Amino acid sequence: MQWNIVLALFFIPYVLLEVPSNILLKRFARPSVYLGGLVIIWGIIMALHGVCKNFAGLLTLRVLLGIFEAGFFPGAVYLCTFWYMPRQLAARIAYFYCTSALSGAFSGLLAAGIAKMDGVGGYEGWRWIFLLEGLTTILLGITCFFLLIDSPALSGKWLDPDEIRFLELQGFIKQGGKFADEAKEEDKFNWYDLKMVVLNWRLYLQAYILMCISACSYGTKFTLPSIVKGMGFTNTNAQLMTAPAFAAGAVSSIFFSRLSDRFQRRMPFVAIPLGLITIGYAVIMSFKGNLTGSNVGPGYFALVLACMGIYPVQPAGASWAANNIAPSRRRAIGVAFCICVGNAGGIIGSFMYLDEEAPTYYTGFGLSLAFGASGIVASVILELSYRWANARRDKITEEEVRDKYTEDELMKLGDRSPLFRYTL
């Protein structure tokens, strides 16, 4: 239970600060400075985990880690929307997000290797994991200042004027007929945008889908080595055997997201992976904790299948939400809101798998199955609601809309504008 509590402590500030962080991000002309700074600070906190000598200090560091990691993922997704049109967004987010799956694969390999440094310099092996990964993170944060591209307008070193103009014209379309400089004047935070986000019931369905995935993802990532160990593998081999499952998740993430962009659809490529999660955990539960002997192969395949279902949903779901929020200033809040509510699943994931239930893990496997199935239902309802709204708006001519609303009123309505069409 102490282990579960320590895991959950990270997610409380992580969830609460995602929306404020994206609001703050919009004040920076160079997002690379803000995001790079966050990465450096959490790298320092990671390294401090390795030298901290008391439990209270570790708890404090865990909370601080949640504070400074909170802004990175929603900020990165929002930054992607600067560069790509809606139909291109899922695959681009997937290229970024699949590294989350790969981190699961490499963390097992790294943990197995670094743990062999036990006793070097008087430190236990687990401390070296934090020290080395923290120092690497700091170096990556520093590179953000130089390599992370802020916006098309600031890309003269590697794009020619025609390419920059092309991207600015894309922005003109996404901003509803305003160039970046014009939109920036109106791109400041206001409480009306926050209200429109909070009162948008469809965003809660989007967020619920992300919460389902977050709970399954973190629960699996935290517990997979223990589950694999229950199949009869030793400690080191159990760590190594987690790598193929996470690698399959990374490949699956890119595969489904590319299909999503190719067919310009989101719902099928959210629902199908959720179906894989449901099937995978149903198979695992059917063994009733007996994952040894002849059940090792089918059980391990079911775990791989579940990972292949977990990782494609976040890119497709995040891009689906981002595509259906307008204007840009509201999109920053809405994307962070969906990810923020979704990441509350990390708290659930921290408590799903309980030691006293090993190896059956009925609560963990059962909740994962339930999240997969209910996520499918939510995605279907969402799709039907978007279709219904588009069909209703198609019955109104543009002339009727222009007669009723001014241009400023239409911009203020954003995705509720009769001229806005939802991405399916």
PyMOL commands that set and color helices and strands:
alter all, ss='L'
color gray80, all
select helices_A, chain A and resi 2-16+18-25+31-49+55-69+72-80+86-117+120-122+125-147+152-154+161-174+180-185+191-198+201-229+235-263+268-286+293-323+328-343+345-352+355-357+362-394+398-404+407-416
alter helices_A, ss='H'
color red, helices_A
deselect
rebuild
show_as cartoon
